[in-house]
Amino acid sequence: MDISTTDSNARLAKRVDEHVGEQIRRRRTVLGLTQEQLAGALNISYQQVQKYETGANRVSAGRLFEIARHLDVGVAYFFEGVEPQTSGRVLPHGGRSRTTIELVRNFSEIRDPSVRTAVASLVKSLSADQTIKSEQTANSEDTDQLPAESV
């Protein structure tokens, strides 16, 4: 096996570890459990759960089986949707941010379609306002840098 194959296998393994961790976090948050609660059920520290969820530490087969039992899913759940050919890039929606995950979970629990539409419009509007303000700030900083005769 050459070095490029070894590097490719290592990158694939890292992507799978990250995917499994994301699935653990997703299922834990859907059930409304904290990292501390899952850690307590597994007799490990919450930091260890955090490392599993970020892919920093690899989950052993036995531990994954135990996690699956506590999260009430089969072990295969953690591998659903794994795409070994895609890059391990950070998702633009911030899928690893606790705030984003909680926002999405809470949003999905809104049953009234008109309320969901209103909330989505509000978030979109706030996001657009932030973009405009950022652009205005950047533009004003650019004009601050221009020589006096150019302004």
C-alpha positions in Angstrom: 0.0 0.0 0.0 1.5 3.4 -1.0 1.4 6.6 1.1 -1.5 8.2 -0.9 -3.7 5.1 -0.3 -2.8 5.3 3.4 -3.6 9.0 3.6 -6.9 8.4 1.7 -7.9 5.6 4.1 -7.1 7.8 7.1 -9.2 10.7 5.7 -12.1 8.3 5.1 -11.8 6.9 8.6 -11.8 10.4 10.0 -15.0 11.3 8.0 -16.7 8.2 9.2 -15.7 9.0 12.8 -17.1 12.5 12.4 -20.3 11.2 10.8 -20.9 8.7 13.6 -20.3 11.5 16.1 -22.8 13.8 14.4 -25.3 11.0 14.5 -24.8 10.4 18.2 -25.3 14.2 18.8 -28.3 14.3 16.6 -30.0 11.4 18.3 -29.1 12.6 21.8 -30.6 16.1 21.1 -33.7 14.6 19.5 -34.3 12.7 22.7 -33.7 15.9 24.7 -30.7 14.5 26.5 -27.6 16.5 27.6 -24.1 15.2 27.2 -24.0 14.9 30.9 -27.1 12.6 31.0 -25.7 10.4 28.2 -22.3 10.3 29.9 -23.9 9.3 33.2 -25.8 6.4 31.6 -22.5 5.2 30.0 -20.4 5.8 33.2 -18.0 8.1 31.3 -17.3 11.8 31.5 -19.3 14.3 29.5 -16.0 15.4 27.9 -15.7 11.9 26.5 -19.2 12.1 24.9 -18.2 15.5 23.5 -15.0 14.0 22.0 -17.1 11.2 20.4 -19.6 13.7 19.0 -16.9 15.8 17.4 -15.0 12.8 16.0 -12.0 13.7 18.1 -12.1 10.3 19.7 -13.1 7.1 17.9 -16.0 5.1 19.4 -15.2 1.5 19.9 -17.6 -1.2 18.7 -18.6 -2.1 22.2 -19.2 1.5 23.2 -21.2 2.2 20.0 -23.4 -0.8 20.9 -23.9 0.6 24.4 -24.7 4.1 23.0 -27.2 2.7 20.6 -28.9 0.9 23.4 -29.2 4.0 25.5 -30.4 6.1 22.5 -32.9 3.5 21.5 -31.6 2.9 18.0 -29.8 0.1 16.1 -26.0 0.4 15.5 -26.7 0.9 11.8 -28.4 4.2 12.6 -25.0 5.8 13.2 -23.8 4.9 9.7 -26.9 6.0 7.8 -26.1 8.6 5.2 -22.4 8.2 5.4 -20.8 9.2 2.2 -17.2 8.2 2.0 -16.6 10.1 -1.2 -17.5 13.6 0.1 -15.2 15.9 1.8 -15.2 16.4 5.6 -15.9 20.1 5.3 -17.8 22.0 8.0 -21.5 22.5 7.0 -22.5 26.0 6.2 -25.5 25.8 8.4 -23.3 25.3 11.5 -24.5 21.7 12.1 -22.0 21.3 14.9 -23.1 24.4 16.9 -25.3 23.6 19.9 -27.4 26.7 19.3 -28.1 25.8 15.7 -28.9 22.2 16.6 -31.3 23.4 19.3 -32.9 26.0 17.0 -33.5 23.3 14.3 -34.9 20.9 16.9 -37.2 23.5 18.4 -38.3 24.8 15.0 -39.2 21.3 13.9 -41.5 21.0 16.9 -43.7 24.0 15.8 -46.8 22.3 14.5 -48.7 25.4 13.1 -47.5 26.0 9.5 -48.3 29.7 9.6 -46.1 30.1 12.8 -43.3 28.1 11.1 -43.5 30.3 8.1 -43.4 33.5 10.3 -40.4 32.2 12.3 -38.6 31.3 9.1 -39.3 34.7 7.6 -38.1 36.4 10.8 -34.8 34.5 10.8 -34.3 35.2 7.1 -35.0 38.9 7.7 -32.6 39.1 10.6 -29.9 37.3 8.6 -30.4 39.7 5.7 -30.1 42.7 8.1 -26.8 41.3 9.5 -25.4 40.8 6.0 -26.3 44.4 5.0 -24.8 45.8 8.2 -21.6 43.8 7.7 -21.3 45.0 4.1 -21.9 48.6 5.2 -19.3 48.3 7.9 -16.8 46.8 5.4 -17.6 49.6 2.9 -17.1 52.3 5.5 -13.8 50.8 6.5 -12.8 50.8 2.8 -13.6 54.5 2.5 -11.7 55.3 5.7 -8.6 54.0 4.0 -8.9 56.2 0.9 -6.7 59.3 0.5 -8.6 62.6 1.3 -8.7 63.8 -2.3 -10.4 60.5 -3.4 -13.4 60.9 -1.0 
